[in-house]
Amino acid sequence: GMFNPRRPPGCFYVHVGIWFHMAFQIARYGLKALKTALVAATYTQSQGLFFGGQELQPSHALLRAFMQKHFGHVRASNVAWLDVHTGLGPCGIDVLMGAAEDAAEMAQICPVVPGECAGFQTGFGRSTEETIALRCGSPDTGGLVVESRGKVDQSAGYDFTVGIMGRDEWTRELFMPSSGRTLSMTQEFGTLSNIKVARALMLENVGFHHDRINHEYWRSFSRDAFYVRTRDWKRRVLKRGMDVFEKLVSRAEAVAGMN
């Protein structure tokens, strides 16, 4: 399929053919449905794009052990957790994504700033258990329904994604048990459009599995998709990153002072 070719593509497909292939699939299924399929990942195909594994990965196990050892005494309600990413959205524009419960507070802390910040978007409405039930076709869920059309902003398509670190369900386990919710979110700095980022990920994945000797070439597509090497982009990331960080630190200090 388009997401997971079984052999490395030739030069023509990499630079020309893939765009026609993607345009056909978007016309057939809709951009929103394709993005949902991409970011929902797979837990059965080991060579699939975004293979999630079948057990907690070492990096997450190490992080959990470290946090519980050094911060297990901290109340979860005192914590603001920011998971920083680059990728989706207009170049140099950041967006904050998190739970609907935090939307009102975050609209005050980090409002929309035209040309700089797209504000706060919600996209993680279900628990992990509910999401897994939908993915596995539990009879109580009524079946899996994927929207093919509609607005495709940065948070769109994550309806069936599990294991997101920027959500309270996971981060509160790193702190004092039964001590409230963390204010958890993802900050995404835009680099390229959805289809350009998807192309880069698909090419690196096929190169990693089917042309490992040339992996340096294939990985360059992902590097260029997630890291814009211009002074303006770097300045925007630094400015907005520090702004959000300082606001969340102030918020955490204020909450801690009330406990």
GIJOJO-V952752 format. One record per pair of residues at least 6 apart in sequence whose ideal C-beta (glycine too) atoms are under 7 Angstrom apart, sorted by the first residue. I is the first residue (numbers start at 1). J is the second residue. Records with the same first field share a line. If there is no record, write none. Layout:
I=J + J
//
This chain:
2=21 + 22 + 25
3=38 + 49 + 202
4=47 + 48 + 49 + 205
5=206
7=210
8=206 + 207 + 210 + 211
9=206
14=203
18=199
22=195 + 199
25=34
26=34
29=148
30=148 + 149
31=152 + 194
32=147 + 148 + 149 + 150 + 152 + 156 + 157
33=146 + 147 + 148
35=152 + 156 + 157 + 194
36=146 + 157 + 159 + 160
38=49 + 198
39=157 + 158 + 161
40=160 + 161
41=50 + 51 + 52 + 161
42=48 + 50 + 51 + 52
43=52 + 54
45=51
47=209
49=201 + 202 + 205
52=163
64=174
67=174
68=174
71=174 + 175
72=175 + 176
73=176
74=175 + 176
75=175 + 176 + 179 + 180 + 259
76=172 + 175 + 176 + 179 + 180 + 181 + 182
77=179 + 180 + 181 + 255
78=252 + 255 + 256 + 259
79=175 + 182 + 252
80=183 + 248 + 251 + 252
81=166 + 171 + 182 + 183 + 184
82=185 + 187 + 244 + 245 + 248
83=165 + 166 + 186
84=187 + 241
85=186 + 187 + 188
86=189 + 191 + 226 + 227
87=188 + 191 + 197 + 226
88=154 + 188 + 190 + 194 + 197
89=95 + 118 + 154 + 188 + 190
90=190
91=190 + 191 + 228 + 233
92=190 + 232 + 233 + 236
93=116 + 117 + 118 + 190
94=117 + 187 + 188 + 189 + 190 + 240
95=118 + 119 + 121 + 154 + 188
96=106 + 110 + 120 + 185 + 187
97=121 + 123 + 154 + 155 + 166 + 185 + 186 + 188
98=106 + 120 + 122 + 124 + 166 + 184 + 185 + 186
99=122 + 124 + 167 + 168
100=122 + 125
102=183
103=120 + 122
106=120
107=119 + 120
109=247 + 251
110=117 + 119 + 120 + 244 + 247
111=119
112=118 + 119
116=240
117=240
121=153 + 154 + 155
122=155
123=155 + 156 + 158
124=158 + 164 + 167
127=169
128=162 + 169
131=160 + 162
132=162
133=140 + 141
134=141 + 144 + 160
135=144 + 160
137=143 + 144
152=194
154=188
165=171
166=184 + 185 + 186
167=184
168=181 + 182 + 184
171=182 + 184
172=181 + 182
187=244
189=237
191=225 + 226 + 228
192=225
196=225
197=225
200=221 + 222 + 224 + 225
201=222
203=218 + 221
204=218 + 219 + 221 + 222
207=214 + 215 + 217 + 218
208=215 + 218
211=218
//
